[in-house]
């Protein structure tokens, strides 16, 4: 994973003053950088954003952050390599004083949690949508246990994609490492609906402040 991650960015990315925070969209397995960028208008946050393309090419326009071996229980090494690739992109493209708001879906939700668990001081208002956490310990876990930062975890009540073992692991980890806001949406499968987007917008705004969310 030495190749620089590809991305799409909001208009006027980093052209003005250094922003307090930027949104980083992280897509799921088999998707691409064009996917979650469509959430930006729906969220209505006047913040710079970038949507990254995962480094593992799957063909037919799709990409992944890591291969699926055992569903819900990925090997730690490739996940950690992908985490390092995201941080390398951030270090190259985002001012060191700007906070990262990771919004990830499915496999990208795992990557959002990885950013929090590796550099918790840099991350604010992480959003995990239809995702889960890695089983291996990460360098920032002790800091999370001490500080319990707010985390949003939303998922569909009828999601059959994420393995039950991954849901169990996440329900055990997040309450002891965060001030968890957990939402389960009736009738929602492995996807994102309007109610969830409303909750995500409210969560991010509450964490960063209305003025920052409005670009003031």
Backbone bond lengths (Angstrom), bond angles and torsions (degrees), N, CA, C in turn:
res aa  C-N    CA-C-N  psi(-1)  N-CA   C-N-CA  omega(-1)  CA-C   N-CA-C  phi
1 X - - - 1.449 - - 1.526 110.54 -
2 X 1.298 115.37 54.35 1.459 119.66 178.99 1.523 111.98 -91.66
3 X 1.339 117.13 -14.58 1.452 120.75 -179.01 1.522 110.32 -71.83
4 X 1.319 116.07 137.53 1.459 120.58 176.30 1.522 109.95 -64.37
5 X 1.321 116.50 133.53 1.454 120.40 -177.95 1.521 110.47 -66.48
6 X 1.323 115.72 137.73 1.456 121.31 174.97 1.523 109.48 -80.35
7 X 1.330 116.27 159.49 1.457 118.98 -176.93 1.521 110.59 -157.81
8 X 1.312 114.94 165.28 1.462 123.10 163.52 1.525 106.05 -121.94
9 X 1.332 115.65 149.02 1.465 119.69 -173.05 1.516 110.93 -133.38
10 X 1.319 114.90 160.04 1.454 120.68 176.60 1.523 110.06 -67.45
11 X 1.315 115.29 154.93 1.462 120.63 177.11 1.525 109.72 -60.88
12 X 1.313 116.14 133.55 1.448 120.26 178.99 1.510 114.26 75.13
13 X 1.337 116.66 23.66 1.463 121.19 -179.57 1.533 110.84 -52.09
14 X 1.327 116.35 120.20 1.459 123.60 173.14 1.532 113.40 55.13
15 X 1.323 117.10 29.99 1.466 118.30 -179.55 1.525 111.90 -91.77
16 X 1.327 117.03 -18.53 1.460 120.50 -178.45 1.524 110.04 -105.82
17 X 1.321 117.58 -140.70 1.454 120.94 178.28 1.523 110.44 -67.13
18 X 1.321 115.62 158.64 1.462 120.16 177.27 1.530 108.44 -65.19
19 X 1.329 118.74 122.45 1.465 120.47 -176.64 1.525 111.67 -75.87
20 X 1.332 115.11 154.94 1.461 120.17 175.46 1.524 110.93 -67.61
21 X 1.342 115.70 -34.68 1.467 119.86 -176.38 1.517 109.86 -152.15
22 X 1.325 116.12 152.27 1.461 122.64 173.03 1.524 108.67 -131.17
23 X 1.318 115.48 149.33 1.461 121.77 176.77 1.522 109.05 -92.72
24 X 1.324 115.78 134.27 1.452 121.76 178.66 1.526 108.40 -120.03
25 X 1.344 116.61 112.02 1.456 121.60 179.79 1.530 110.06 -89.12
26 X 1.326 116.00 133.63 1.468 122.91 -177.28 1.523 108.34 -127.93
27 X 1.320 115.64 110.95 1.468 121.24 -172.24 1.526 112.59 -77.26
28 X 1.328 114.92 171.75 1.449 121.56 -179.54 1.521 113.31 -92.16
29 X 1.324 116.26 178.65 1.456 123.78 -178.34 1.528 110.24 -59.73
30 X 1.333 115.65 129.62 1.454 121.58 176.34 1.513 114.95 83.32
31 X 1.316 118.19 -0.38 1.453 121.58 178.95 1.535 108.90 -101.33
32 X 1.318 117.27 -158.66 1.465 120.16 -177.98 1.526 110.09 -156.06
33 X 1.306 115.56 -176.89 1.463 121.80 -173.40 1.527 113.48 -68.55
34 X 1.342 117.89 -15.16 1.460 120.33 179.01 1.523 112.33 -80.64
35 X 1.317 117.27 -15.50 1.460 121.67 -170.11 1.519 112.77 -67.00
36 X 1.316 117.55 -72.34 1.463 120.34 -171.99 1.514 113.54 -72.54
37 X 1.320 117.84 -12.85 1.466 118.69 176.78 1.525 110.83 -60.16
38 X 1.338 116.80 -22.93 1.463 120.05 177.87 1.526 111.99 -68.59
39 X 1.332 117.09 -14.36 1.463 120.02 178.00 1.526 112.48 -76.80
40 X 1.324 117.36 -21.21 1.467 120.37 -174.68 1.530 112.55 -56.02
41 X 1.331 119.89 -49.96 1.472 118.50 178.87 1.528 111.96 -63.82
42 X 1.324 117.61 -37.14 1.461 120.88 -178.37 1.525 111.63 -66.81
43 X 1.335 116.91 -34.31 1.453 119.76 178.66 1.521 112.15 -73.29
44 X 1.323 116.82 -28.59 1.453 120.37 174.31 1.515 114.46 67.63
45 X 1.326 117.61 26.34 1.457 121.21 178.79 1.519 108.83 -94.63
46 X 1.309 116.62 128.00 1.470 120.40 -179.16 1.531 108.82 -87.00
47 X 1.327 114.54 64.89 1.461 122.21 -178.85 1.525 109.11 -127.66
48 X 1.335 118.15 148.68 1.462 119.09 170.84 1.526 109.76 -60.61
49 X 1.324 115.82 146.65 1.457 118.79 176.96 1.528 109.69 -142.67
50 X 1.329 113.40 156.25 1.461 120.65 172.54 1.519 107.59 -138.82
51 X 1.320 115.76 146.49 1.462 121.60 177.39 1.528 107.26 -120.68
52 X 1.326 115.81 119.50 1.469 120.60 -173.66 1.520 111.94 -93.20
53 X 1.326 114.73 149.65 1.463 120.85 173.00 1.522 108.25 -96.69
54 X 1.304 116.68 129.06 1.462 121.38 178.75 1.527 110.25 -62.62
55 X 1.334 117.63 153.82 1.467 120.76 -170.82 1.521 115.84 -80.70
56 X 1.333 118.13 -17.99 1.461 120.86 -175.79 1.522 109.43 -92.28
57 X 1.325 116.79 112.74 1.464 120.91 -177.78 1.529 110.40 -81.07
58 X 1.342 115.76 131.70 1.459 121.28 -178.70 1.517 112.41 -108.68
59 X 1.327 117.55 -7.68 1.456 120.83 -176.04 1.522 111.52 90.28
60 X 1.329 116.34 161.42 1.466 122.75 179.08 1.533 112.20 56.99
61 X 1.326 115.77 31.64 1.452 120.22 176.48 1.512 115.58 84.60
62 X 1.325 117.47 -3.62 1.454 120.98 -176.83 1.518 112.81 -95.44
63 X 1.327 115.26 157.64 1.454 121.43 179.76 1.525 109.17 -145.84
64 X 1.323 116.39 167.51 1.462 121.69 179.92 1.516 109.34 -146.14
65 X 1.313 115.21 154.90 1.461 120.65 176.56 1.522 111.01 -80.25
66 X 1.335 116.49 -27.76 1.461 121.60 177.28 1.518 107.85 -163.46
67 X 1.314 116.14 160.00 1.462 120.79 178.05 1.529 110.31 -72.01
68 X 1.326 114.85 148.92 1.456 119.76 174.30 1.521 108.41 -89.31
69 X 1.317 116.31 116.39 1.463 121.47 177.07 1.523 108.28 -103.18
70 X 1.322 116.57 -80.08 1.460 121.07 171.81 1.520 107.92 -97.79
71 X 1.346 119.15 116.57 1.464 120.33 -177.84 1.531 112.23 -54.31
72 X 1.320 115.06 127.72 1.450 120.73 178.11 1.509 115.14 83.68
73 X 1.328 116.86 -6.74 1.465 120.66 -178.70 1.528 109.68 -138.18
74 X 1.331 117.51 67.03 1.469 120.24 -177.73 1.521 111.92 -69.20
75 X 1.337 114.73 152.45 1.461 119.78 172.89 1.523 108.96 -63.22
76 X 1.323 116.42 143.66 1.457 120.24 -175.55 1.525 112.68 -69.14
77 X 1.336 118.04 -40.58 1.466 120.80 -171.06 1.528 113.37 -57.92
78 X 1.335 120.16 -50.83 1.465 117.97 -179.90 1.526 113.73 -66.61
79 X 1.327 117.11 -31.02 1.461 119.92 176.37 1.530 109.69 -66.34
80 X 1.310 116.36 -42.27 1.468 120.34 179.74 1.531 111.27 -68.43
81 X 1.335 117.67 -34.24 1.463 120.20 175.17 1.531 110.62 -64.32
82 X 1.323 116.26 -42.19 1.463 119.89 178.03 1.527 110.87 -64.69
83 X 1.331 116.43 -37.51 1.462 120.63 176.98 1.523 110.46 -60.88
84 X 1.314 116.88 -44.51 1.461 120.93 178.35 1.523 111.31 -62.75
85 X 1.336 116.84 -36.42 1.466 120.01 179.01 1.528 110.79 -65.27
86 X 1.330 117.02 -39.06 1.463 119.76 177.89 1.523 110.32 -66.02
87 X 1.327 116.96 -44.43 1.472 119.46 179.30 1.531 111.08 -63.91
88 X 1.315 117.16 -34.82 1.468 119.52 176.80 1.524 110.39 -62.94
89 X 1.331 116.39 -40.79 1.472 120.10 177.23 1.531 109.84 -63.63
90 X 1.329 116.52 -45.10 1.461 120.37 -179.93 1.525 110.82 -60.90
91 X 1.325 116.63 -46.15 1.468 120.48 -178.98 1.523 111.62 -60.12
92 X 1.314 116.14 -31.26 1.466 120.29 -177.57 1.529 112.31 -84.74
93 X 1.334 117.37 -27.06 1.454 120.12 -168.34 1.529 115.81 -118.38
94 X 1.324 117.81 -9.88 1.462 121.09 -175.60 1.529 108.97 -125.80
95 X 1.327 116.27 136.22 1.460 120.18 177.82 1.525 110.37 -59.51
96 X 1.319 115.67 143.80 1.463 121.00 -174.99 1.525 112.87 -63.76
97 X 1.324 117.88 -19.74 1.461 120.85 -179.73 1.525 113.42 -89.85
98 X 1.315 116.85 -8.20 1.463 121.28 -176.55 1.524 110.76 -86.51
99 X 1.313 115.99 132.56 1.455 120.62 178.49 1.529 110.87 -80.47
100 X 1.322 115.59 149.74 1.455 122.55 -178.69 1.519 109.33 -103.52
101 X 1.335 116.39 128.11 1.459 122.65 172.66 1.521 107.37 -107.77
102 X 1.332 118.75 95.33 1.466 119.86 -178.65 1.527 110.93 -82.56
103 X 1.327 115.74 129.72 1.458 122.30 176.28 1.523 106.87 -122.76
104 X 1.322 117.01 108.32 1.454 120.33 -174.72 1.511 112.21 -124.86
105 X 1.332 115.34 144.25 1.461 121.66 177.54 1.518 110.46 -113.24
106 X 1.335 116.67 132.94 1.461 123.63 175.97 1.532 110.09 58.83
107 X 1.329 118.27 -118.50 1.458 120.14 176.97 1.525 110.79 -59.34
108 X 1.326 116.73 -33.85 1.454 120.65 175.68 1.517 112.60 -67.75
109 X 1.343 117.21 -27.67 1.451 120.35 174.45 1.522 111.53 -65.22
110 X 1.323 115.33 -38.81 1.463 119.37 173.62 1.525 110.60 -60.78
111 X 1.329 116.84 -41.63 1.457 119.54 -179.87 1.535 111.21 -66.92
112 X 1.331 117.45 -34.87 1.465 119.69 175.49 1.517 110.35 -61.10
113 X 1.337 116.23 -41.98 1.471 119.24 178.14 1.519 111.08 -66.84
114 X 1.330 117.03 -32.10 1.463 120.65 178.21 1.524 112.20 -65.42
115 X 1.325 116.69 -38.86 1.468 118.85 176.99 1.519 110.07 -61.26
116 X 1.326 116.67 -42.96 1.455 120.18 177.89 1.522 111.64 -63.13
117 X 1.314 116.98 -40.20 1.462 121.28 -173.34 1.532 113.08 -80.05
118 X 1.326 117.42 -11.31 1.464 119.95 -179.39 1.523 113.12 -107.33
119 X 1.335 117.80 -34.94 1.467 120.79 175.35 1.533 108.64 -136.32
120 X 1.315 116.76 68.57 1.470 119.39 -174.28 1.519 113.79 -59.80
121 X 1.327 117.30 -26.71 1.464 120.01 -178.95 1.522 112.34 -69.91
122 X 1.308 117.01 -17.91 1.470 121.92 -175.97 1.528 112.42 -96.58
123 X 1.318 117.43 -17.33 1.464 122.44 -170.64 1.517 110.63 -103.19
124 X 1.340 115.42 139.39 1.461 120.90 174.87 1.525 108.25 -135.52
125 X 1.333 116.02 143.49 1.465 122.78 174.57 1.528 113.62 52.69
126 X 1.338 118.89 49.97 1.460 119.93 178.66 1.526 111.58 -65.90
127 X 1.339 115.34 141.50 1.463 121.78 -176.17 1.532 108.88 -124.02
128 X 1.320 115.80 120.23 1.465 122.76 179.20 1.521 106.96 -111.61
129 X 1.327 117.31 114.05 1.454 122.63 -178.22 1.523 109.42 -113.09
130 X 1.319 116.93 116.24 1.457 120.35 179.59 1.511 112.76 58.54
131 X 1.330 117.41 31.24 1.462 121.48 -176.72 1.510 112.46 -123.67
132 X 1.320 114.84 -163.66 1.463 120.74 -175.57 1.517 108.83 -159.78
133 X 1.327 117.43 -178.07 1.464 121.19 -179.52 1.525 110.35 -113.26
134 X 1.319 114.55 156.86 1.460 122.07 177.91 1.526 110.14 -73.28
135 X 1.332 116.20 146.27 1.451 120.33 -179.38 1.517 114.29 -74.96
136 X 1.329 118.09 -25.92 1.463 121.48 -176.87 1.519 111.58 -78.16
137 X 1.319 116.91 144.30 1.464 121.86 176.28 1.523 110.44 -62.84
138 X 1.344 115.57 146.94 1.456 122.13 179.61 1.527 109.62 -124.51
139 X 1.318 116.02 161.24 1.464 121.11 -168.90 1.524 114.12 -65.08
140 X 1.325 117.57 -23.09 1.455 119.55 -178.59 1.517 114.57 -98.42
141 X 1.322 117.95 4.94 1.460 120.08 -174.05 1.523 113.30 -61.33
142 X 1.332 117.39 -39.06 1.455 119.79 -179.70 1.531 110.62 -65.07
143 X 1.319 116.19 -40.80 1.470 120.04 176.44 1.516 110.94 -60.53
144 X 1.316 117.22 -39.74 1.458 120.58 178.45 1.523 111.18 -65.06
145 X 1.320 116.75 -41.42 1.470 119.71 178.39 1.524 111.57 -61.03
146 X 1.320 115.73 -34.12 1.464 119.98 -178.33 1.529 112.59 -79.24
147 X 1.325 117.26 -36.20 1.463 120.72 -171.75 1.525 114.54 -102.67
148 X 1.328 117.35 -24.19 1.469 123.02 178.54 1.532 112.37 48.46
149 X 1.336 117.34 63.42 1.461 120.37 -179.60 1.530 111.10 -69.64
150 X 1.322 118.09 152.22 1.463 121.04 177.97 1.532 111.87 -63.71
151 X 1.328 115.93 136.80 1.464 123.31 177.33 1.524 107.77 -137.31
152 X 1.329 116.25 137.53 1.461 121.11 174.47 1.524 108.71 -104.15
153 X 1.336 115.87 127.08 1.470 121.80 176.26 1.518 107.93 -128.40
154 X 1.324 115.40 110.78 1.454 120.97 178.51 1.515 110.91 -118.30
155 X 1.329 115.45 144.35 1.461 119.18 178.73 1.525 109.98 -157.14
156 X 1.322 115.43 160.53 1.455 120.60 179.21 1.519 112.05 -80.81
157 X 1.313 116.25 143.50 1.464 121.01 179.60 1.521 112.15 -67.67
158 X 1.338 116.68 -22.82 1.471 119.72 -179.73 1.527 110.78 -117.45
159 X 1.316 116.10 31.88 1.471 121.41 175.13 1.527 108.59 -71.38
160 X 1.328 116.65 117.93 1.467 121.68 179.74 1.522 111.63 -107.92
161 X 1.337 117.20 6.22 1.463 120.95 -177.10 1.521 111.09 -87.44
162 X 1.321 117.29 -47.11 1.464 121.02 -177.46 1.524 109.04 -77.61
163 X 1.329 116.43 125.54 1.463 121.81 -176.07 1.529 110.94 -62.29
164 X 1.331 117.59 142.02 1.474 120.56 179.38 1.522 113.38 -54.68
165 X 1.331 117.76 -34.62 1.465 119.46 179.90 1.525 111.28 -61.92
166 X 1.328 116.85 -33.69 1.461 120.64 179.17 1.526 110.94 -72.00
167 X 1.330 116.93 -37.95 1.461 120.70 177.20 1.521 110.12 -65.23
168 X 1.317 116.41 -43.77 1.468 120.42 178.88 1.523 110.81 -60.20
169 X 1.329 116.82 -46.09 1.465 120.84 179.97 1.528 110.92 -59.68
170 X 1.323 116.14 -42.20 1.457 120.88 -177.22 1.525 111.52 -70.22
171 X 1.335 117.39 -38.13 1.463 120.33 178.25 1.528 111.48 -67.99
172 X 1.320 116.88 -21.68 1.464 120.55 175.82 1.531 111.62 -86.00
173 X 1.329 116.86 -36.39 1.462 120.83 -174.10 1.529 112.97 -79.05
174 X 1.315 117.69 -51.29 1.459 120.15 -169.05 1.533 113.96 -63.13
175 X 1.325 120.62 -39.77 1.466 118.29 -179.89 1.528 114.05 -65.77
176 X 1.319 117.85 -22.40 1.468 120.60 179.35 1.522 112.55 -96.50
177 X 1.330 117.40 -5.74 1.468 121.09 -178.51 1.529 112.83 -126.10
178 X 1.315 117.64 7.40 1.459 120.11 -178.65 1.523 109.72 -159.64
179 X 1.324 114.67 166.98 1.466 121.50 166.02 1.527 105.03 -92.90
180 X 1.310 114.80 88.38 1.458 121.96 -166.18 1.526 112.39 -79.14
181 X 1.334 114.49 132.50 1.453 121.70 165.03 1.520 106.22 -110.13
182 X 1.321 115.97 108.66 1.465 122.08 -176.25 1.516 109.50 -110.65
183 X 1.319 115.87 129.86 1.455 121.71 179.32 1.526 109.16 -128.79
184 X 1.315 116.41 129.94 1.455 122.68 175.16 1.524 107.52 -118.07
185 X 1.329 117.18 124.25 1.458 122.28 -169.99 1.528 111.22 -102.48
186 X 1.326 117.37 115.84 1.469 120.85 -179.33 1.523 111.51 -58.92
187 X 1.337 115.72 137.60 1.454 121.07 176.37 1.516 115.03 79.11
188 X 1.335 118.14 -7.75 1.463 121.16 -178.70 1.519 109.85 -89.16
189 X 1.330 115.83 130.57 1.467 121.33 175.75 1.528 108.31 -90.92
190 X 1.327 117.40 -138.38 1.462 120.76 -178.98 1.513 108.77 -87.36
191 X 1.310 115.62 81.02 1.445 120.60 -176.18 1.515 110.67 -165.53
192 X 1.329 115.66 -167.50 1.460 123.19 -179.18 1.526 107.31 -131.86
193 X 1.329 117.02 132.54 1.464 118.88 178.13 1.526 111.24 -117.94
194 X 1.323 115.90 178.11 1.463 121.05 -174.69 1.524 112.05 -64.71
195 X 1.328 116.83 -38.53 1.469 119.66 179.61 1.519 110.59 -62.11
196 X 1.329 116.60 -39.78 1.456 120.10 179.22 1.524 110.85 -65.95
197 X 1.322 117.14 -41.86 1.466 119.98 178.74 1.525 111.45 -62.77
198 X 1.328 116.53 -37.98 1.470 119.53 176.16 1.532 110.26 -61.39
199 X 1.326 116.23 -43.08 1.467 120.25 -179.95 1.527 111.38 -66.16
200 X 1.331 116.19 -38.56 1.471 120.17 178.72 1.527 110.23 -64.17
201 X 1.322 116.70 -45.07 1.468 120.37 178.73 1.520 110.57 -59.29
202 X 1.332 116.81 -45.21 1.464 120.19 -179.93 1.527 111.15 -64.27
203 X 1.329 116.17 -39.68 1.467 120.56 -179.72 1.519 111.06 -63.77
204 X 1.323 117.07 -49.93 1.464 120.21 -178.08 1.527 110.25 -63.05
205 X 1.327 116.54 -43.63 1.461 120.02 -179.84 1.519 111.10 -60.94
206 X 1.327 116.77 -40.27 1.465 120.47 179.72 1.521 111.96 -64.41
207 X 1.330 116.63 -33.46 1.468 120.03 -175.87 1.521 112.99 -82.06
208 X 1.310 117.67 -35.75 1.467 119.69 -175.16 1.516 112.69 -102.64
209 X 1.330 117.38 -12.53 1.460 121.06 -179.04 1.518 111.92 96.16
210 X 1.314 115.57 143.23 1.460 120.35 -176.16 1.527 112.26 -62.49
211 X 1.324 117.58 -35.82 1.462 120.00 -177.81 1.527 110.96 -67.61
212 X 1.328 116.67 -41.39 1.464 119.57 178.10 1.523 109.87 -66.41
213 X 1.337 117.05 -43.27 1.462 120.96 -179.30 1.519 111.20 -62.43
214 X 1.325 116.45 -29.55 1.464 120.94 -179.28 1.528 112.47 -88.98
215 X 1.335 115.89 1.10 1.455 119.31 179.31 1.507 113.92 76.68
216 X 1.334 116.32 16.55 1.470 119.62 -177.87 1.523 110.96 -79.11
